[in-house]
Amino acid sequence: MAVSLQKGQRVSLEKVAPGLVAGFIGLGWDVKSTDTGYDFDLDASAFLLGANEKLISDNHFVFYNNLTSPDPDKSVQHMGDNLTGEGDGDDEVIVVDLRKVPAEVQKIAITVTIHEADKRGQNFGQVENAYVRLVDVQSKKEVLRYDLQEDYSIETALIMTELYRKNGEWRVNAVGSGYQGGLQALLNRYS
């Protein structure tokens, strides 16, 4: 049975999923019946951060145009861009091999942004049933799930969750923080 997280809740992966070595982070959403004249193109990204909570380098930003982390093991991999979010299940997936993430990476922020939100007149208030979940790659079982409950009527970027190291173990924080300014707002925060 997966642990259902609330906004701001932090858990140890060792406690909820002992022995977890790799997980895929699935993100999903539905678009409300709002016609903006454009498809909604939501993009999942991973920011690999150092101890200063900043990107270690530009290559440590994993997204649809940079699908793998720069380490030799490619410990963080984006599985590709979904341009519409149609259909059931995960719309975008990021795979993280926790055993192979380099020690310099202290935190991995998982975010979602709306592509060309301003031009298209779109925001997260027009999106519903948004979630992030962590699935054990080996057992295929869902370990954690965080369903966004808030109405983000002006936000175009969200920090969904963070995986971070504390006392030698990986932990998860259900963040759920919204930002105006889309992807650029997140790049400003983490650069």
C-alpha angles and dihedrals in degrees: 000000000000121000111244111216129209124213110286094014117138126199138177114243088211089061099044097034111019111200095016106159103169136010139184117226110215121196123192140174144162128221117234115235092274119137111212091158091251138079115253109248108191117185127205118209139176122217112201105208135193127220089283089060090243130117110276089218138335088268089061089071104092115197142126093300095043106038100178138045115250097245116109092248093051088226094180119048131178110212096212144283123294106202099196111021090225121155134035127296131026114356096193131012134202118191118210122190100202093193092060103040105119116249091243088068105083098166138021114203114201112206141175125207134179112241112236090351096163094048091047096043092238135143139164091267085076092055126079139182091032114170144160122209137181118220125190105242093211101046096028088224123139108245104178136012132186118189115195111233102175126097107238096190098165103025123105098179132048134191098213103181144337131222109203141168121246125169091346097309136095118250133182128224120195098218109170095180118159128210137188117225099055122232093346090063090056093045088052091050096049102035 
